[in-house]
Amino acid sequence: MELTKRQTECIQAIRKQIHTFPETSWEEFETTAFIRERLSEIEGIEIVEMGLKTGIVARLRGAYPGRCVALRADIDALDVVERWESSCMSRREGKGHLCGHDFHTAALLGAAMMLAEERSKIRGEVVFIFQPAEETTNGARYVIEHGLFERFDISAIFGLHNRPEVETGKVVVHEGPLMAAKINFSVTVHGVGGHGSMPHKCVDPIVCASAIVQAVLTIPARNVDPMASLVLSICSIHGGTPMNLIVDKVEMTGSMRYHDPSVGERALSRLKKVISATADAFECQADFSVDESVPAVINSSEMAVFARQAVRETFGEDGVIDAEPGLATEDFADYMQHVPGFFYWVGNRKREDECFSWHNERFHVDEEALPGAASLLAKSAVVFLEAT
């Protein structure tokens, strides 16, 4: 399955339009309206109203009965200033598509175009998910909570993310953990405030918080297998004033990332105990809460069979490569808690081009990689549906 020259030019123009006018998580109103307009131009595509604030879901019914497969793209941008000069630089100050979600959105619209033209041969149906708020890692959950799996009898889901470290024409098909689970947490340390000249009459939460930072950072080194992936960070700490006093409260936030759920469970258990015990040792009280959690993206060997076939039929045998997993988080994992899924890393860098990773102010995509990404999504759906 390949895009025509006209379709290729169309999705390249779509990407440029979205790139020029980026919208961040939960603000993708114009982007959603633009996607809706483009979908309405594709014969055979039905837009499904699900009461979403932003984002949109559509479907294509094939000519024959069969299973249902979903394809997903994220649509949000970042609060980052773009420094890479191009004909479609962001016109919105301080916002930019510096993770390539414009690339993903255009690819999924291209897949919808191709599949719509083949609907007379398709067995089953394809659901297209244009998801908001991936950057805040709660957009997938939002779509799910609005009845995605109640509305559609989805049997499997495919998604992709561009990968600037990988050359155009190559696709990472990795079995097992690909992207990390994440836990964001908060800690409030309560002490007893008072005059800075009389620390013996106070309980200083700043001193306690400092000890907590040092103590929890031993967890990856001493409480889990050193061969396992675990990153634990204290990301912010707020407390105190420039005045001569001891405050009664310090607030901290942190995060953990890991691949193996058992590693996450062990680290979370130790985190709670270390914080509590350290606070107790300094005569303070510590309140701990998990603010957000996202599971790991784990590609099963069963879904990898379909993925490899789709990549081979799109890019050829040499297009299939493997790579080490990363510790970035993707809320595509939330869909995978409900149905089998597969997530690709699609190469999008010319061989001679300098590489700038996701979220870098000079990040950019290779536009020539876009037709291949669109074809891969379409082919993934067809390969899965024809396997019944």
TIFIVO-350766 format. One record per residue: x, y, z of N, C-alpha, C in turn; residue in one letter. Coordinates in steps of 0.2 Angstrom, whole numbers, padded with zeros to 4 digits, always signed. Layout:
% TIFIVO-350766
XYZXYZXYZa;...
***
This chain:
% TIFIVO-350766
+0004-0006+0000+0000+0000+0000+0004+0006+0000m;+0003+0010-0005+0007+0017-0005+0003+0022-0007e;+0005+0028-0004+0001+0034-0006+0003+0036-0013l;-0002+0040-0016-0001+0043-0023+0003+0049-0022t;+0005+0052-0027+0009+0058-0027+0004+0063-0024k;-0002+0064-0026-0006+0069-0023-0008+0068-0016r;-0009+0062-0014-0010+0060-0007-0003+0062-0002q;+0003+0061-0005+0009+0062-0002+0009+0070-0001t;+0008+0073-0006+0008+0081-0006+0003+0083-0001e;-0003+0080+0000-0008+0082+0004-0006+0081+0011c;-0003+0075+0013-0001+0074+0020+0005+0078+0022i;+0009+0080+0017+0015+0084+0019+0012+0091+0020q;+0007+0093+0017+0004+0100+0018+0001+0100+0025a;-0003+0094+0026-0006+0094+0033-0001+0094+0039i;+0005+0091+0038+0010+0091+0043+0012+0098+0044r;+0013+0102+0039+0016+0109+0039+0011+0113+0042k;+0004+0112+0041-0001+0117+0044-0001+0116+0051q;-0001+0109+0053-0001+0108+0061+0005+0110+0064i;+0011+0110+0060+0017+0112+0063+0017+0119+0064h;+0014+0123+0060+0014+0130+0060+0010+0133+0066t;+0005+0129+0067+0000+0132+0073+0000+0126+0078f;+0005+0125+0082+0005+0120+0087+0001+0122+0093p;-0002+0117+0096-0006+0118+0102-0004+0112+0107e;-0004+0115+0113-0001+0110+0118-0007+0106+0121t;-0005+0102+0126-0010+0097+0129-0016+0100+0131s;-0022+0098+0130-0029+0100+0132-0031+0107+0128w;-0026+0109+0124-0028+0115+0120-0029+0114+0113e;-0029+0108+0111-0029+0106+0104-0036+0107+0100e;-0039+0113+0101-0045+0114+0098-0045+0115+0091f;-0040+0120+0088-0040+0121+0081-0037+0115+0078e;-0032+0111+0081-0030+0105+0078-0035+0100+0077t;-0039+0099+0082-0045+0095+0082-0050+0096+0076t;-0051+0103+0075-0056+0105+0070-0053+0104+0063a;-0046+0105+0063-0043+0104+0056-0043+0096+0054f;-0042+0092+0059-0042+0085+0058-0049+0083+0056i;-0054+0085+0059-0061+0084+0058-0062+0086+0050r;-0060+0091+0048-0061+0094+0041-0058+0089+0036e;-0052+0087+0038-0048+0083+0033-0052+0076+0033r;-0054+0073+0039-0057+0067+0039-0064+0067+0035l;-0067+0072+0035-0074+0073+0032-0073+0073+0024s;-0067+0074+0022-0065+0074+0015-0064+0067+0012e;-0063+0062+0017-0061+0055+0015-0068+0051+0014i;-0069+0049+0008-0075+0045+0007-0075+0038+0011e;-0080+0037+0015-0080+0030+0019-0078+0031+0026g;-0075+0037+0028-0073+0038+0035-0079+0041+0039i;-0080+0038+0044-0086+0040+0049-0083+0043+0055e;-0084+0049+0056-0082+0053+0063-0087+0050+0068i;-0084+0048+0074-0088+0045+0079-0088+0051+0085v;-0094+0053+0087-0094+0058+0092-0094+0054+0099e;-0089+0056+0103-0088+0053+0109-0088+0058+0115m;-0089+0064+0114-0089+0069+0119-0083+0071+0121g;-0078+0071+0117-0071+0073+0119-0070+0080+0118l;-0066+0083+0123-0065+0090+0123-0060+0092+0118k;-0055+0088+0117-0051+0089+0111-0049+0082+0109t;-0046+0081+0103-0045+0074+0100-0051+0072+0096g;-0051+0067+0092-0056+0065+0088-0055+0057+0086i;-0061+0054+0086-0060+0047+0084-0065+0045+0078v;-0062+0041+0073-0066+0040+0067-0065+0032+0066a;-0069+0030+0061-0069+0023+0059-0070+0022+0052r;-0068+0016+0049-0069+0014+0042-0072+0007+0043l;-0078+0006+0040-0081-0001+0040-0079-0004+0033r;-0076-0010+0034-0074-0014+0028-0080-0017+0024g;-0079-0020+0018-0085-0023+0015-0086-0029+0018a;-0082-0032+0022-0083-0039+0024-0083-0039+0032y;-0087-0044+0035-0086-0044+0042-0079-0046+0044p;-0077-0044+0050-0071-0046+0053-0070-0043+0060g;-0063-0043+0062-0062-0040+0068-0061-0032+0067r;-0060-0029+0073-0059-0022+0073-0051-0021+0076c;-0048-0016+0072-0041-0014+0074-0041-0007+0074v;-0037-0004+0079-0037+0003+0080-0030+0005+0078a;-0029+0011+0076-0023+0015+0074-0023+0021+0078l;-0018+0023+0081-0018+0029+0086-0012+0034+0084r;-0013+0040+0084-0008+0046+0084-0010+0051+0089a;-0004+0054+0091-0005+0059+0096-0005+0066+0093d;-0008+0071+0095-0009+0077+0091-0006+0084+0095i;-0004+0083+0101-0002+0089+0105+0006+0091+0104d;+0007+0097+0105+0014+0100+0105+0017+0102+0112a;+0022+0105+0112+0026+0106+0118+0027+0114+0119l;+0028+0116+0126+0029+0122+0128+0037+0123+0127d;+0039+0123+0121+0046+0124+0119+0047+0129+0113v;+0052+0133+0113+0054+0138+0108+0057+0134+0102v;+0055+0134+0096+0058+0131+0091+0063+0135+0088e;+0069+0132+0086+0075+0135+0084+0077+0133+0077r;+0074+0127+0075+0075+0125+0068+0072+0129+0063w;+0075+0132+0058+0072+0136+0053+0069+0132+0048e;+0063+0133+0046+0060+0130+0040+0054+0134+0038s;+0051+0132+0032+0045+0136+0029+0039+0135+0034s;+0039+0131+0039+0033+0130+0043+0035+0131+0050c;+0039+0135+0052+0041+0136+0059+0035+0139+0063m;+0035+0137+0069+0029+0139+0073+0028+0146+0073s;+0022+0148+0073+0019+0155+0073+0016+0157+0080r;+0017+0152+0085+0014+0153+0091+0020+0153+0096r;+0021+0159+0099+0027+0160+0103+0027+0155+0109e;+0033+0152+0110+0034+0147+0115+0031+0140+0115g;+0028+0139+0109+0025+0132+0108+0028+0129+0101k;+0029+0123+0101+0032+0120+0095+0031+0112+0095g;+0030+0110+0089+0029+0102+0088+0036+0099+0088h;+0040+0099+0094+0047+0097+0094+0047+0090+0097l;+0042+0086+0096+0042+0079+0097+0039+0075+0091c;+0037+0079+0086+0034+0076+0080+0027+0073+0080g;+0023+0076+0084+0016+0073+0084+0012+0076+0078h;+0015+0081+0075+0012+0083+0069+0013+0078+0063d;+0019+0075+0064+0021+0069+0059+0017+0063+0060f;+0015+0062+0066+0011+0056+0068+0004+0057+0065h;+0001+0063+0067-0006+0065+0064-0006+0064+0057t;-0002+0067+0053-0002+0067+0046-0001+0060+0043a;+0003+0056+0047+0004+0049+0045-0003+0045+0045a;-0006+0046+0051-0013+0043+0052-0018+0045+0047l;-0018+0052+0046-0023+0054+0040-0021+0051+0034l;-0015+0050+0032-0013+0046+0026-0015+0039+0026g;-0014+0036+0032-0017+0029+0032-0024+0029+0031a;-0028+0033+0034-0035+0033+0033-0037+0034+0025a;-0033+0038+0022-0034+0039+0015-0033+0033+0011m;-0028+0029+0012-0026+0023+0009-0031+0018+0011m;-0033+0017+0017-0038+0012+0019-0044+0013+0016l;-0046+0019+0016-0053+0021+0013-0053+0019+0006a;-0048+0019+0002-0048+0017-0005-0048+0010-0006e;-0046+0006-0001-0046-0001-0001-0052-0004+0003e;-0057+0000+0005-0062-0003+0009-0066-0008+0006r;-0067-0009+0000-0070-0014-0004-0067-0021-0003s;-0061-0021+0000-0057-0027+0001-0056-0029+0008k;-0058-0024+0012-0056-0025+0019-0061-0029+0023i;-0058-0034+0027-0062-0038+0032-0062-0035+0039r;-0068-0032+0041-0068-0029+0048-0068-0022+0048g;-0066-0019+0053-0066-0011+0053-0060-0009+0056e;-0058-0002+0055-0052+0001+0057-0055+0007+0061v;-0052+0008+0067-0054+0014+0071-0047+0018+0071v;-0048+0025+0070-0043+0030+0070-0043+0034+0076f;-0038+0034+0080-0038+0038+0086-0033+0044+0086i;-0036+0050+0086-0032+0056+0086-0032+0058+0093f;-0027+0057+0097-0027+0057+0104-0024+0064+0106q;-0027+0067+0111-0025+0073+0114-0020+0071+0120p;-0016+0076+0122-0012+0076+0128-0008+0070+0130a;-0004+0068+0125+0001+0063+0126+0006+0066+0130e;+0008+0072+0129+0014+0075+0133+0013+0075+0140e;+0006+0076+0142+0005+0075+0149+0003+0068+0152t;+0004+0064+0147+0003+0056+0148-0004+0055+0151t;-0009+0058+0150-0016+0056+0152-0021+0057+0147n;-0019+0058+0141-0024+0059+0135-0027+0052+0133g;-0023+0047+0133-0025+0040+0132-0030+0038+0137a;-0029+0039+0143-0034+0037+0148-0040+0041+0147r;-0040+0047+0145-0046+0051+0144-0050+0048+0139y;-0047+0046+0133-0051+0043+0128-0054+0037+0130v;-0050+0033+0134-0053+0027+0136-0059+0028+0141i;-0058+0033+0145-0064+0034+0150-0070+0037+0146e;-0069+0039+0140-0075+0041+0136-0078+0036+0132h;-0076+0030+0134-0080+0024+0131-0077+0021+0125g;-0070+0022+0124-0067+0019+0118-0069+0012+0117l;-0067+0008+0122-0068+0000+0122-0075-0002+0123f;-0079+0002+0125-0087+0001+0125-0090+0002+0118e;-0087+0007+0115-0090+0009+0109-0088+0004+0103r;-0082+0002+0104-0079-0002+0098-0076-0009+0101f;-0077-0014+0098-0075-0021+0100-0068-0022+0097d;-0063-0018+0099-0056-0018+0097-0052-0024+0099i;-0049-0027+0094-0045-0033+0095-0038-0032+0096s;-0036-0026+0093-0028-0025+0094-0028-0017+0092a;-0022-0014+0094-0020-0007+0092-0013-0007+0090i;-0012-0002+0085-0005-0001+0083-0004+0007+0084f;+0002+0009+0085+0004+0016+0086+0012+0016+0084g;+0014+0022+0083+0021+0023+0081+0023+0030+0084l;+0030+0031+0084+0033+0037+0086+0039+0038+0082h;+0040+0044+0079+0046+0045+0075+0052+0044+0080n;+0058+0042+0077+0064+0042+0080+0070+0045+0077r;+0072+0051+0078+0077+0054+0074+0084+0051+0075p;+0085+0046+0079+0091+0043+0080+0092+0037+0074e;+0086+0036+0071+0085+0030+0066+0084+0033+0059v;+0088+0031+0055+0088+0033+0048+0081+0032+0045e;+0079+0036+0040+0073+0035+0036+0073+0029+0032t;+0068+0025+0032+0068+0019+0029+0069+0013+0034g;+0070+0014+0040+0071+0009+0045+0066+0010+0050k;+0064+0004+0053+0059+0004+0058+0061-0001+0064v;+0061+0002+0070+0062-0002+0076+0056-0007+0078v;+0057-0013+0077+0052-0018+0079+0055-0022+0085v;+0053-0020+0091+0057-0023+0097+0051-0026+0101h;+0053-0033+0103+0049-0037+0107+0051-0035+0114e;+0046-0035+0119+0047-0034+0126+0046-0026+0127g;+0049-0024+0133+0048-0017+0135+0052-0013+0130p;+0048-0008+0128+0051-0003+0123+0052+0004+0126l;+0046+0006+0130+0046+0013+0134+0044+0012+0141m;+0046+0016+0145+0046+0015+0152+0039+0017+0155a;+0038+0013+0161+0033+0015+0165+0035+0021+0169a;+0030+0025+0172+0032+0031+0175+0027+0032+0181k;+0030+0034+0187+0026+0036+0193+0029+0043+0195i;+0024+0048+0195+0025+0054+0198+0023+0055+0205n;+0027+0057+0209+0025+0057+0216+0026+0064+0220f;+0023+0065+0225+0024+0071+0229+0025+0069+0236s;+0029+0073+0240+0031+0073+0247+0030+0079+0250v;+0027+0079+0256+0026+0085+0260+0029+0084+0267t;+0034+0087+0268+0038+0086+0275+0035+0091+0280v;+0033+0089+0285+0030+0094+0290+0035+0094+0296h;+0037+0100+0298+0041+0101+0304+0037+0106+0309g;+0041+0109+0313+0039+0114+0317+0043+0121+0316v;+0039+0126+0314+0043+0132+0312+0045+0136+0319g;+0049+0141+0317+0051+0146+0323+0056+0150+0321g;+0059+0154+0326+0065+0158+0324+0071+0155+0323h;+0075+0158+0318+0081+0154+0315+0086+0154+0321g;+0086+0158+0326+0091+0158+0331+0090+0153+0336s;+0084+0150+0336+0082+0145+0341+0080+0138+0338m;+0085+0135+0334+0083+0129+0331+0081+0123+0335p;+0084+0123+0342+0082+0118+0346+0074+0118+0348h;+0071+0124+0347+0064+0124+0348+0060+0123+0342k;+0063+0121+0337+0060+0120+0330+0061+0113+0328c;+0058+0111+0323+0059+0104+0319+0060+0106+0312v;+0066+0107+0310+0068+0110+0303+0066+0105+0297d;+0061+0106+0293+0059+0102+0288+0064+0102+0282p;+0068+0107+0282+0073+0108+0276+0078+0103+0277i;+0081+0102+0283+0086+0098+0285+0083+0090+0283v;+0077+0089+0286+0074+0083+0284+0073+0081+0277c;+0071+0086+0273+0070+0085+0266+0077+0084+0263a;+0082+0087+0265+0089+0086+0262+0091+0079+0263s;+0089+0076+0269+0091+0069+0271+0087+0064+0266a;+0081+0066+0265+0076+0062+0261+0079+0061+0254i;+0081+0067+0251+0084+0067+0244+0090+0062+0244v;+0094+0063+0249+0100+0058+0249+0099+0051+0250q;+0094+0050+0254+0092+0043+0256+0089+0039+0250a;+0084+0043+0247+0080+0039+0242+0084+0038+0235v;+0089+0042+0234+0093+0041+0228+0098+0034+0229l;+0098+0031+0235+0101+0025+0236+0097+0019+0233t;+0091+0020+0232+0086+0015+0230+0088+0011+0224i;+0089+0015+0218+0092+0011+0212+0098+0007+0213p;+0103+0010+0217+0109+0007+0218+0109+0001+0223a;+0105+0001+0228+0105-0004+0233+0099-0008+0234r;+0093-0007+0231+0087-0010+0232+0084-0014+0226n;+0087-0013+0220+0085-0017+0214+0091-0020+0211v;+0089-0025+0207+0095-0028+0203+0098-0023+0199d;+0105-0022+0199+0109-0017+0195+0108-0018+0188p;+0106-0024+0185+0105-0025+0178+0098-0022+0176m;+0094-0020+0181+0087-0018+0179+0087-0011+0178a;+0082-0008+0174+0081-0001+0172+0077+0002+0178s;+0080+0007+0181+0076+0011+0186+0080+0018+0186l;+0076+0023+0185+0078+0030+0186+0074+0033+0191v;+0076+0036+0197+0073+0039+0202+0076+0046+0203l;+0071+0051+0202+0073+0058+0203+0069+0062+0207s;+0072+0066+0211+0068+0072+0215+0069+0078+0210i;+0063+0080+0208+0063+0085+0202+0062+0092+0205c;+0059+0093+0211+0058+0100+0213+0058+0099+0221s;+0060+0105+0224+0059+0105+0231+0058+0113+0233i;+0053+0114+0237+0051+0121+0238+0050+0121+0246h;+0053+0126+0249+0052+0128+0256+0057+0133+0258g;+0055+0136+0263+0059+0142+0266+0058+0148+0263g;+0061+0153+0267+0061+0160+0264+0068+0163+0266t;+0069+0169+0263+0076+0172+0264+0076+0175+0271p;+0070+0175+0274+0070+0178+0281+0073+0174+0286m;+0074+0176+0292+0077+0173+0298+0072+0168+0302n;+0070+0163+0298+0065+0159+0302+0066+0152+0299l;+0063+0147+0303+0063+0140+0301+0056+0139+0299i;+0054+0136+0293+0048+0135+0291+0045+0129+0294v;+0038+0128+0293+0035+0122+0295+0034+0117+0290d;+0036+0118+0284+0034+0114+0278+0038+0114+0272k;+0040+0109+0269+0044+0108+0263+0040+0104+0258v;+0039+0106+0252+0036+0101+0247+0041+0099+0242e;+0040+0093+0240+0045+0090+0235+0041+0086+0230m;+0043+0086+0224+0040+0081+0219+0046+0077+0216t;+0044+0071+0213+0049+0067+0210+0046+0062+0205g;+0050+0058+0202+0047+0053+0197+0052+0047+0197s;+0049+0041+0195+0052+0035+0194+0050+0032+0187m;+0055+0030+0184+0054+0026+0177+0057+0019+0177r;+0054+0015+0175+0057+0008+0175+0053+0004+0169y;+0056-0002+0168+0052-0006+0163+0049-0012+0166h;+0052-0015+0171+0049-0021+0174+0044-0019+0179d;+0038-0022+0179+0033-0020+0184+0035-0022+0191p;+0039-0027+0192+0041-0030+0199+0047-0025+0201s;+0051-0022+0197+0056-0017+0199+0052-0011+0202v;+0047-0009+0198+0043-0003+0200+0040-0004+0207g;+0037-0010+0208+0034-0012+0214+0039-0011+0220e;+0045-0014+0219+0050-0015+0224+0052-0007+0226r;+0053-0004+0221+0056+0003+0222+0051+0008+0225a;+0044+0007+0223+0039+0011+0226+0038+0009+0234l;+0039+0003+0235+0038+0001+0242+0044+0004+0246s;+0050+0003+0244+0056+0006+0247+0056+0014+0248r;+0053+0017+0242+0053+0024+0243+0048+0026+0248l;+0042+0023+0249+0038+0025+0255+0041+0024+0261k;+0045+0018+0262+0048+0017+0269+0053+0021+0270k;+0058+0023+0265+0063+0027+0266+0061+0034+0268v;+0056+0036+0265+0054+0043+0266+0051+0043+0273i;+0047+0038+0275+0044+0038+0282+0049+0038+0287s;+0054+0033+0286+0059+0032+0291+0063+0038+0292a;+0065+0041+0287+0069+0047+0287+0066+0053+0291t;+0060+0054+0289+0056+0059+0292+0055+0058+0300a;+0054+0051+0302+0054+0049+0309+0060+0051+0312d;+0066+0049+0309+0072+0050+0312+0074+0058+0313a;+0071+0062+0309+0072+0069+0310+0066+0072+0314f;+0062+0068+0317+0056+0071+0321+0051+0075+0317e;+0051+0073+0310+0046+0076+0306+0041+0071+0304c;+0036+0074+0300+0031+0069+0297+0031+0070+0290q;+0030+0065+0286+0030+0066+0279+0024+0063+0276a;+0021+0066+0272+0015+0064+0268+0017+0062+0261d;+0016+0056+0259+0018+0054+0252+0011+0052+0248f;+0012+0054+0241+0006+0053+0237+0009+0051+0230s;+0005+0047+0226+0007+0046+0219+0002+0050+0215v;+0005+0054+0211+0001+0059+0208-0002+0056+0201d;+0003+0052+0198+0001+0050+0191+0005+0043+0190e;+0002+0039+0187+0006+0033+0185+0004+0031+0178s;+0009+0028+0174+0008+0026+0167+0012+0020+0167v;+0009+0014+0164+0012+0008+0163+0018+0008+0158p;+0022+0003+0157+0027+0003+0152+0024+0000+0145a;+0027+0002+0140+0025+0000+0133+0029-0007+0132v;+0025-0012+0132+0028-0019+0131+0025-0022+0125i;+0029-0023+0120+0027-0027+0114+0027-0034+0115n;+0022-0037+0114+0022-0045+0114+0025-0048+0108s;+0027-0054+0109+0030-0058+0103+0024-0060+0098s;+0018-0060+0101+0012-0062+0096+0011-0056+0092e;+0011-0050+0094+0010-0044+0090+0016-0042+0086m;+0022-0044+0088+0028-0043+0084+0028-0047+0077a;+0024-0052+0077+0023-0056+0071+0020-0052+0066v;+0014-0049+0068+0011-0044+0063+0015-0038+0061f;+0018-0035+0066+0022-0029+0065+0028-0031+0060a;+0032-0036+0061+0037-0038+0056+0035-0038+0049r;+0029-0042+0049+0026-0043+0042+0024-0036+0039q;+0021-0032+0043+0019-0025+0040+0025-0021+0038a;+0031-0021+0042+0037-0017+0040+0040-0020+0034v;+0040-0027+0034+0044-0030+0028+0040-0028+0022r;+0033-0028+0022+0029-0027+0016+0029-0019+0014e;+0031-0015+0019+0031-0008+0018+0038-0006+0016t;+0043-0008+0019+0050-0006+0019+0055-0011+0016f;+0053-0017+0016+0057-0022+0013+0061-0025+0019g;+0064-0031+0018+0067-0035+0024+0072-0031+0027e;+0076-0026+0024+0081-0022+0027+0078-0017+0032d;+0072-0016+0031+0069-0010+0035+0067-0012+0042g;+0068-0019+0044+0066-0021+0051+0073-0021+0054v;+0073-0017+0060+0079-0017+0064+0077-0017+0071i;+0081-0018+0076+0080-0018+0083+0084-0012+0086d;+0082-0011+0092+0086-0006+0096+0085-0007+0104a;+0089-0004+0108+0088-0004+0115+0082+0000+0117e;+0078-0003+0122+0073+0001+0124+0075+0008+0127p;+0070+0012+0128+0072+0019+0131+0068+0020+0138g;+0069+0025+0141+0066+0026+0148+0061+0032+0147l;+0060+0035+0141+0054+0039+0140+0048+0036+0141a;+0042+0039+0142+0036+0036+0144+0031+0038+0138t;+0026+0033+0137+0021+0034+0131+0015+0032+0134e;+0010+0036+0134+0003+0033+0137-0001+0029+0132d;+0003+0027+0126+0000+0022+0122-0001+0015+0126f;+0003+0015+0131+0003+0009+0136-0004+0008+0139a;-0007+0013+0140-0014+0013+0143-0019+0009+0139d;-0018+0010+0132-0022+0006+0128-0020-0002+0128y;-0014-0003+0129-0011-0010+0129-0014-0014+0136m;-0016-0010+0140-0019-0013+0146-0026-0016+0145q;-0029-0015+0139-0036-0017+0137-0035-0022+0131h;-0031-0021+0127-0030-0025+0121-0023-0026+0119v;-0021-0031+0115-0015-0032+0113-0013-0026+0108p;-0007-0024+0109-0004-0018+0105+0003-0019+0103g;+0005-0015+0098+0012-0014+0096+0013-0007+0094f;+0019-0005+0097+0022+0002+0096+0028+0002+0092f;+0029+0005+0086+0035+0006+0082+0039+0012+0084y;+0045+0012+0083+0049+0018+0082+0051+0018+0074w;+0049+0024+0071+0050+0024+0064+0055+0029+0063v;+0060+0027+0059+0066+0032+0057+0064+0038+0053g;+0066+0044+0055+0065+0050+0051+0070+0054+0051n;+0076+0052+0049+0082+0056+0049+0086+0054+0042r;+0087+0059+0038+0092+0058+0032+0099+0056+0035k;+0102+0052+0031+0109+0049+0034+0114+0055+0035r;+0114+0060+0031+0118+0065+0032+0116+0071+0037e;+0110+0070+0039+0107+0075+0044+0110+0075+0051d;+0111+0080+0054+0112+0080+0061+0106+0078+0065e;+0108+0074+0070+0102+0072+0075+0101+0076+0081c;+0094+0078+0081+0092+0082+0087+0086+0078+0090f;+0087+0076+0096+0082+0071+0099+0075+0075+0101s;+0071+0071+0103+0064+0074+0105+0065+0079+0110w;+0061+0084+0109+0060+0090+0114+0066+0095+0113h;+0071+0093+0109+0076+0098+0108+0074+0104+0104n;+0076+0110+0105+0074+0116+0102+0075+0116+0094e;+0080+0111+0092+0081+0111+0085+0079+0104+0082r;+0075+0101+0086+0072+0094+0083+0068+0096+0077f;+0068+0091+0072+0065+0092+0066+0064+0085+0063h;+0059+0084+0058+0058+0077+0055+0060+0078+0048v;+0061+0072+0045+0062+0071+0038+0056+0070+0035d;+0054+0075+0031+0047+0075+0028+0046+0069+0023e;+0052+0066+0020+0052+0061+0016+0050+0054+0019e;+0051+0054+0026+0049+0048+0030+0041+0048+0031a;+0038+0053+0029+0030+0053+0031+0026+0048+0027l;+0027+0047+0020+0023+0042+0017+0024+0035+0019p;+0030+0034+0021+0032+0027+0024+0028+0026+0030g;+0028+0031+0035+0025+0030+0041+0017+0029+0040a;+0014+0033+0035+0007+0032+0034+0006+0025+0031a;+0010+0023+0027+0009+0016+0024+0010+0010+0029s;+0014+0011+0033+0015+0006+0039+0009+0006+0043l;+0006+0011+0045+0000+0011+0049-0005+0007+0045l;-0006+0009+0039-0011+0006+0035-0010-0002+0034a;-0004-0003+0033-0002-0010+0032-0003-0014+0038k;-0001-0011+0044-0002-0015+0050-0009-0017+0051s;-0014-0012+0050-0021-0014+0050-0023-0020+0046a;-0021-0019+0039-0023-0024+0034-0020-0031+0036v;-0013-0031+0038-0010-0038+0040-0014-0041+0046v;-0016-0037+0051-0019-0040+0057-0026-0042+0055f;-0030-0038+0051-0037-0040+0049-0037-0046+0044l;-0032-0047+0040-0032-0053+0036-0029-0059+0039e;-0027-0058+0045-0024-0064+0049-0030-0069+0052a;-0036-0066+0051-0042-0070+0054-0044-0076+0050t;
***
